[in-house]
């Protein structure tokens, strides 16, 4: 039963990844058809990020009241509704409306399932979980490219992914009885404790903000996510404008960047049975540091290899630090902290990734490696801070 439910969760995370990279592939066709400025695409992505952040912060209360399985099923249905809305949209305003259920659904799935896996499964399962998210992120642009080459156009791409997400929704609904059976077998992520032995609590943001560990982990997620999304969004532009690559070659390198991220998470899953999550995080941080040094070499191929290593090093950070949440903060408040972590990660996508675009326009894309180094230094400072606080409380599982 445990393995069967894990498969369901993996399938759900594929569904979580599908909408995340779909819009970027469709936007050139959308703004051309609607005769819109290119910059209006940011309105969609920011709206999705804001609603994702909002639902992440609400997740603890929702899950406490309705349970993870119901919240997961409803949230998956919301993302399917959003995809259907995009496929039927004839005006830009309908795209904005459709973005709202897509964002609300994504935030609740992300924080809810991450916490559930952190509580009930081992660290390697968390890394593999995020590999399946990578599958969803990878296949959706391909499906959109196929649709754009046919009669359906970008709406056809959204229609295809809607039916995939509808299937995922059906799977989550059918699997509802499994959750209770697995939940009663003990929580492998926190020493096989039974849920009945833990009094779960929901904390307000103001309460968590007073906790030094929570503030530290917020900044860790913020820094890592900013590196991840800034590299994905602006890496190609940096290679073209500052390293003299063609747009085609630069796009190919960014594909390798995402491949490096998926590979890093896959290797993390393999190592997790022998190496602690903290050691995997530190190994990844070392690889990331070496990658950023290579980024300063003014040679296109070296910078391309550096981007692959950025994905490889930064990739394991998110799943491993996520899995450590119940250990770092206690299973009783892990869902509240998990939701706040997802929200802090969203700030990186809403504010700090677009911020680089503003800086690049005024300073130049050559600032790209420096910007990543600033985020890396923030990560190092608060990684040291976090481990120091955990050691004082004898919670450091290094």
C-alpha positions in Angstrom: 0.0 0.0 0.0 2.8 2.4 0.9 4.5 1.9 -2.5 1.2 2.2 -4.4 0.5 5.5 -2.7 4.0 6.7 -3.4 3.4 6.0 -7.1 0.2 8.1 -6.9 2.1 11.0 -5.3 4.8 10.7 -8.0 2.1 10.9 -10.7 0.6 14.0 -9.0 4.0 15.7 -9.0 4.3 15.1 -12.8 1.0 16.9 -13.0 2.3 19.7 -10.7 5.3 20.2 -13.1 3.3 20.3 -16.4 1.8 23.8 -16.0 5.0 25.4 -14.8 6.9 25.4 -18.1 3.9 25.3 -20.4 3.2 29.1 -20.5 6.7 30.0 -21.5 6.5 27.8 -24.6 3.1 29.0 -25.5 3.5 32.8 -24.9 5.2 33.7 -28.3 2.1 32.3 -30.1 -0.3 33.9 -27.6 1.0 37.4 -27.7 1.3 37.3 -31.5 -2.3 36.2 -31.9 -3.7 38.7 -29.4 -1.3 41.5 -30.6 0.0 42.1 -27.1 3.3 43.5 -25.8 5.8 40.8 -24.9 6.1 42.1 -21.4 2.4 41.3 -20.5 3.4 37.7 -20.1 4.9 38.7 -16.7 1.4 39.5 -15.5 0.4 35.9 -15.9 3.5 34.4 -14.3 3.4 36.9 -11.4 -0.4 36.2 -10.8 0.3 32.5 -10.7 3.2 33.0 -8.3 1.1 35.2 -6.0 -1.8 32.8 -5.8 0.7 29.9 -5.4 2.3 31.7 -2.5 -1.1 32.5 -0.9 -2.3 28.9 -1.1 1.1 27.7 0.3 0.5 29.9 3.4 -3.1 28.6 3.7 -2.1 25.0 3.3 -1.5 24.2 7.0 -5.1 25.3 8.0 -6.7 23.6 5.0 -4.9 20.3 5.6 -5.6 20.4 9.3 -9.3 20.8 8.5 -9.7 18.6 5.4 -6.7 16.4 5.3 -3.9 16.0 2.8 -5.7 13.6 0.4 -8.8 15.8 -0.1 -6.7 19.0 -0.4 -4.5 17.2 -3.0 -7.5 16.0 -5.0 -9.3 19.4 -5.0 -6.0 21.3 -5.8 -5.2 19.0 -8.7 -8.7 19.6 -10.0 -8.1 23.4 -9.7 -5.0 23.1 -11.9 -7.0 21.1 -14.5 -9.7 23.8 -14.5 -7.0 26.5 -15.0 -5.6 24.5 -18.0 -9.1 24.1 -19.5 -9.6 27.8 -19.1 -6.4 28.6 -21.0 -7.5 26.2 -23.8 -10.8 28.1 -24.2 -9.5 31.6 -23.8 -10.3 34.1 -26.6 -9.1 37.2 -24.7 -6.2 38.1 -22.5 -8.4 38.7 -19.5 -9.6 35.1 -19.6 -6.0 34.0 -19.3 -5.6 36.1 -16.2 -8.8 34.5 -14.7 -7.6 31.0 -15.6 -4.2 31.7 -13.9 -5.9 32.0 -10.5 -7.1 28.4 -10.0 -3.9 27.2 -11.5 -1.8 29.0 -8.9 -4.1 28.2 -6.0 -4.0 24.5 -6.9 -0.2 24.4 -7.4 0.7 25.9 -4.0 -1.5 23.6 -1.9 -0.2 20.5 -3.8 3.4 21.5 -3.4 3.4 22.3 0.3 1.0 19.5 1.2 2.6 16.6 -0.6 6.1 17.8 0.3 5.2 17.7 4.0 3.4 14.3 3.6 6.4 12.7 2.0 8.8 14.3 4.5 6.7 12.7 7.3 5.9 9.3 5.9 8.8 8.5 3.5 12.6 8.4 3.5 14.9 11.1 2.1 15.5 9.3 -1.2 11.8 9.3 -2.0 11.7 13.1 -1.6 14.6 13.5 -4.2 12.9 11.1 -6.6 9.6 13.0 -6.0 11.2 16.1 -7.4 12.7 14.2 -10.3 9.1 13.4 -11.3 8.3 17.1 -11.1 11.2 17.5 -13.5 9.5 15.1 -15.9 6.4 17.2 -15.9 8.4 20.4 -16.5 10.2 18.7 -19.4 7.4 17.1 -21.3 5.0 20.0 -21.3 7.1 22.3 -23.6 7.5 19.3 -26.0 3.7 18.7 -26.0 3.2 22.4 -26.7 5.7 22.4 -29.6 3.8 19.4 -31.1 0.5 21.3 -30.8 1.9 24.5 -32.2 3.0 22.6 -35.3 -0.6 21.3 -35.8 -4.0 22.7 -36.3 -4.8 23.1 -32.6 -2.2 25.7 -32.0 -1.4 26.8 -28.4 -4.9 26.1 -27.3 -4.5 22.5 -28.5 -1.4 22.3 -26.3 -3.3 23.4 -23.2 -6.2 21.0 -24.2 -3.8 18.1 -24.3 -2.3 18.9 -20.9 -5.8 19.5 -19.5 -6.7 15.9 -20.3 -3.4 14.7 -18.7 -4.3 16.7 -15.6 -7.8 15.4 -15.6 -6.4 11.9 -15.5 -4.1 12.8 -12.6 -7.2 14.2 -10.8 -9.0 11.0 -11.3 -6.0 9.0 -9.9 -6.0 11.2 -6.8 -9.7 10.7 -6.2 -9.5 6.9 -6.7 -6.6 6.7 -4.3 -8.3 8.5 -1.4 -8.8 5.3 0.7 -5.0 4.5 0.5 -4.0 7.6 2.4 -5.6 6.5 5.7 -4.0 3.1 5.5 -0.5 4.4 4.9 -0.9 7.1 7.5 -1.7 4.6 10.2 1.5 2.6 9.6 3.9 5.1 11.1 5.9 8.0 9.8 9.2 6.8 8.3 10.5 10.4 7.9 10.5 11.0 11.7 11.4 7.7 13.3 8.3 5.7 12.5 6.1 7.6 14.9 2.4 7.2 14.6 0.3 10.2 13.8 -1.8 9.6 16.8 1.2 10.3 19.0 1.7 13.8 17.6 -0.5 16.9 18.4 -0.3 18.9 15.1 -0.3 22.7 15.5 -1.0 25.5 13.0 1.2 28.5 13.4 0.6 32.1 12.2 3.2 33.8 10.1 3.8 36.3 13.0 4.6 33.3 15.3 7.0 31.7 12.8 8.7 35.0 12.1 9.8 35.2 15.7 11.7 31.9 15.4 15.3 32.3 14.3 15.4 28.9 12.6 12.4 29.7 10.5 13.8 33.0 9.4 17.1 31.3 8.4 15.3 28.6 6.4 13.2 31.2 4.6 16.3 32.9 3.4 17.9 29.6 2.4 14.9 28.7 0.2 14.8 32.2 -1.2 18.4 32.1 -2.2 18.3 28.6 -3.8 15.1 29.3 -5.7 16.4 32.6 -7.0 19.5 30.9 -8.3 17.3 28.2 -9.9 14.8 30.5 -11.6 17.2 33.3 -12.5 19.4 30.7 -14.3 16.5 29.1 -16.1 14.9 32.4 -17.2 18.1 34.5 -17.9 20.8 32.0 -18.6 20.2 31.8 -22.3 20.2 35.6 -22.6 23.5 35.7 -20.7 25.1 33.2 -23.1 23.9 35.1 -26.2 24.7 38.6 -25.1 27.8 38.1 -23.0 29.3 34.9 -24.3 28.6 35.3 -28.0 26.5 32.1 -28.4 23.8 31.7 -31.0 20.2 31.7 -29.6 19.9 28.0 -30.8 23.0 26.9 -28.9 22.1 28.9 -25.9 18.6 27.2 -25.8 20.3 23.8 -26.0 22.6 24.7 -23.1 19.6 25.6 -20.9 18.1 22.2 -21.7 21.3 20.8 -20.2 20.9 23.0 -17.2 17.5 21.5 -16.4 19.0 18.0 -17.2 21.8 18.8 -14.6 19.1 19.7 -12.0 17.2 16.5 -12.6 20.4 14.5 -12.5 21.4 16.1 -9.2 18.1 15.1 -7.7 18.3 11.6 -9.1 21.9 11.1 -7.7 20.6 12.6 -4.4 17.9 9.9 -4.2 20.5 7.2 -4.8 22.9 8.6 -2.2 20.2 9.2 0.4 20.3 5.6 1.8 24.0 6.0 2.6 24.6 9.8 3.1 22.6 12.2 5.3 20.5 14.9 3.7 22.7 17.6 5.2 25.9 16.1 3.7 24.1 15.9 0.3 23.2 19.6 0.6 26.8 20.5 1.5 28.2 18.5 -1.4 25.7 20.3 -3.7 26.7 23.7 -2.4 30.4 22.9 -3.1 29.5 21.9 -6.7 27.5 25.1 -7.0 30.4 27.2 -5.8 32.8 25.6 -8.3 30.2 26.2 -11.1 29.9 29.9 -10.2 33.7 30.3 -10.4 33.6 28.7 -13.9 30.9 31.2 -14.9 33.3 34.1 -14.9 35.5 32.5 -17.6 34.7 34.5 -20.8 34.3 31.4 -23.0 30.9 30.2 -24.1 31.5 26.5 -23.8 32.9 26.9 -20.3 29.9 29.0 -19.2 27.6 26.4 -20.7 29.3 23.6 -18.7 29.0 25.9 -15.6 25.3 26.2 -16.1 25.0 22.4 -16.2 26.9 22.3 -12.9 24.7 25.0 -11.4 21.7 22.7 -12.0 23.6 19.7 -10.7 24.7 21.4 -7.5 21.6 23.4 -6.7 19.2 20.6 -7.7 19.4 18.5 -4.5 19.1 21.5 -2.2 15.3 21.9 -2.4 14.2 18.3 -1.9 16.7 17.6 0.9 16.0 20.7 2.9 12.3 20.1 2.4 12.6 16.5 3.7 14.5 17.8 6.8 11.6 20.1 7.8 9.9 17.7 10.3 13.4 16.9 11.8 14.5 20.6 12.0 11.3 22.0 13.4 9.2 19.1 14.7 6.5 17.1 13.1 3.8 19.0 15.0 4.5 22.3 13.2 6.1 21.0 10.0 3.1 21.7 7.8 3.0 25.4 8.8 6.7 25.7 8.3 6.5 23.9 5.0 3.9 26.2 3.6 6.0 29.3 4.7 9.1 27.8 3.0 7.2 27.4 -0.3 6.0 31.0 0.1 9.5 32.3 0.6 10.6 30.3 -2.5 7.8 32.1 -4.4 9.3 35.5 -3.5 12.4 34.5 -5.5 10.3 33.9 -8.6 8.0 37.0 -8.1 10.6 39.6 -7.1 14.3 38.6 -7.3 14.2 36.8 -10.7 12.5 39.7 -12.5 14.9 42.1 -10.6 17.8 40.7 -12.5 16.0 41.6 -15.7 15.9 45.2 -14.6 19.5 45.1 -13.5 20.6 43.5 -16.8 18.8 46.2 -18.8 20.7 48.9 -16.9 24.0 47.2 -16.2 24.2 44.5 -18.8 23.9 40.7 -18.8 27.5 40.4 -17.8 26.2 41.0 -14.2 24.6 37.6 -14.3 27.4 35.6 -12.6 27.8 38.3 -9.9 24.0 38.2 -9.2 24.2 34.4 -8.7 27.2 34.8 -6.4 25.3 37.3 -4.3 22.5 34.7 -3.8 25.1 32.0 -3.2 26.8 34.1 -0.4 23.3 34.6 1.1 22.9 30.8 1.0 26.2 30.1 2.7 25.7 32.6 5.5 22.3 31.2 6.4 23.3 27.6 5.9 25.9 28.2 8.6 23.4 30.0 10.7 20.8 27.2 10.3 23.2 24.4 11.2 24.5 26.4 14.3 20.9 26.8 15.6 20.1 23.2 15.1 23.2 22.0 16.8 22.3 24.1 19.9 19.0 22.2 20.0 20.5 18.8 19.2 18.4 18.7 16.1 21.2 18.7 13.5 21.0 15.4 11.7 24.3 15.7 9.9 
